[in-house]
Amino acid sequence: MQSIADVLYANPVLLNPIKNWSTLDPFKDLIDLIHVNHIPSQGTNYLYAIGTPSSPMKFFSYSEEFKKLISDADGNLKLHLHDGFINEEYARRLYQDILFKCYGIEKITQNSFQTLLRLTDDSEGYKRYYHFITNNQFVDINYSGALPELNNEWVEYAKGNISSINEVKRQIPLDRFGLEGFILFTVKDETINEALNELRENVATMYTLSRKDAYLRIKNNTLSLLQKKSIEVGFLPLIDIN
């Protein structure tokens, strides 16, 4: 079987930045080869995509199930990433990849291949949660000039020991790094597990909130758990006397 690398090197057009996806039209067999070799089977619920490593991400190959997940019947994006992921998790992932690929620091990448995305489906009105499992082996990172001296804060942030990029005093100059290649995505629905976890947490801490805020949080958790918008939720305390 012809390897992916052989196909890439035999077609120089694939080694340069691609701005028009129609360039990939003659290479359907190559994309199928990538699917077979690098995207694990998920049974009937086959959620996968191939996309760009830059932000905003663009997907140029995906399953019908993935398309239905992220877009409505008219092709418009219906799931929206929460700002916390866009600003924080994307930056942390970049730090992990840069430290691994440019500085050879491997230990921080062990748990970096699964990212829990919190997305809101506006058509239904409740949250859904997905693990996006990414494979970055086809992404190259380059830097113009000599690499900056390694800063231990970068490693701590990449590990998650520093919660926000704003707490890193001397940040990696991300604008000097370039990302080339593509990322493989496989998706696992974690809505029920995460809704249950949030429901437990909100019930345990409801005494710290106003009655209205506590009700709204528990209601939204319940709607996510049931995955129904048309249900009206009410709560009744069970009184335990003596």
Secondary structure, DSSP 8 states (H G I E B T S, - for coil): ---HHHHHHH-GGGGS----GGGGGGGHHHHHHHHHHHS---TTS--EEEE-SSSS--EEEE-HHHHHHHB-TTS-B-EEE-HHIIIIIHHHHHHHHHHHHHH---GGGTT-SEEEEEEEETTTTEEEEEEEEEE-TTEEEEESSS-----HHHHHHHHTSS--GGG-SS---GGGEEEEE-EEEEEEE-HHHHHHHHHHHHHHTGGGS-HHHHHHHHHHHHHHHHT-SS------------
